[in-house]
């Protein structure tokens, strides 16, 4: 119940295309859903986050779509660029706890 | 922009030895964390630290692990007697508030236990 399931494991997209990464969870107590981006040799960096009271959040080319009834959320990267090539992790946390539970990661490669 | 710094970037140790991983969190942050990432796998929570004490820990964080904030700026993770399976990338993170505020991660210490 504490898991966050992420798919796909890897994704190859052409420059200018849309990258879509999906996550699903079981625990309805989760109330904060961030996405982290990790480049090789670096720590994860927060990209965008959403709470379950909204169904979508957009920041530049990055959009989170959230479906509370289906217990799913996804990251859309519009106009994908080679510089977006990285590993993306979804995560979730429960109120009044101090831990993030991460998904298994998606390695995105954007080819020119 | 302030950042979390970790040292060393790579630590090689023999099984059974003690290691101390060091971190300098962002100065006005109140919550401190250690996560680890075994090669190619997901990032796993180890422990959180607030107000000079452990606020939460995972089942991975057993008696072999300890954390300390010795001087108000450094935050350390000690592994008393390392095992082969402790080989991983260890990330320190800090945040102004609990886990539902942005976590700022360091670039990690790669621990190799031989």
Boltz contact constraints between the chains, C-beta under 6 A:
constraints:
  - contact:
      token1: [A, 32]
      token2: [B, 100]
      max_distance: 6.0
  - contact:
      token1: [A, 42]
      token2: [B, 107]
      max_distance: 6.0
  - contact:
      token1: [A, 43]
      token2: [B, 91]
      max_distance: 6.0
  - contact:
      token1: [A, 43]
      token2: [B, 105]
      max_distance: 6.0
  - contact:
      token1: [A, 43]
      token2: [B, 106]
      max_distance: 6.0
  - contact:
      token1: [A, 43]
      token2: [B, 107]
      max_distance: 6.0
  - contact:
      token1: [A, 43]
      token2: [B, 108]
      max_distance: 6.0
  - contact:
      token1: [A, 44]
      token2: [B, 105]
      max_distance: 6.0
  - contact:
      token1: [A, 46]
      token2: [B, 102]
      max_distance: 6.0
  - contact:
      token1: [A, 93]
      token2: [B, 99]
      max_distance: 6.0
  - contact:
      token1: [A, 93]
      token2: [B, 100]
      max_distance: 6.0
  - contact:
      token1: [A, 98]
      token2: [B, 48]
      max_distance: 6.0
  - contact:
      token1: [A, 98]
      token2: [B, 55]
      max_distance: 6.0
  - contact:
      token1: [A, 98]
      token2: [B, 56]
      max_distance: 6.0
  - contact:
      token1: [A, 98]
      token2: [B, 98]
      max_distance: 6.0
  - contact:
      token1: [A, 98]
      token2: [B, 99]
      max_distance: 6.0
  - contact:
      token1: [A, 99]
      token2: [B, 45]
      max_distance: 6.0
  - contact:
      token1: [A, 99]
      token2: [B, 56]
      max_distance: 6.0
  - contact:
      token1: [A, 99]
      token2: [B, 99]
      max_distance: 6.0
  - contact:
      token1: [A, 100]
      token2: [B, 99]
      max_distance: 6.0
  - contact:
      token1: [A, 102]
      token2: [B, 42]
      max_distance: 6.0
  - contact:
      token1: [A, 102]
      token2: [B, 43]
      max_distance: 6.0
  - contact:
      token1: [A, 104]
      token2: [B, 42]
      max_distance: 6.0
  - contact:
      token1: [A, 105]
      token2: [B, 42]
      max_distance: 6.0
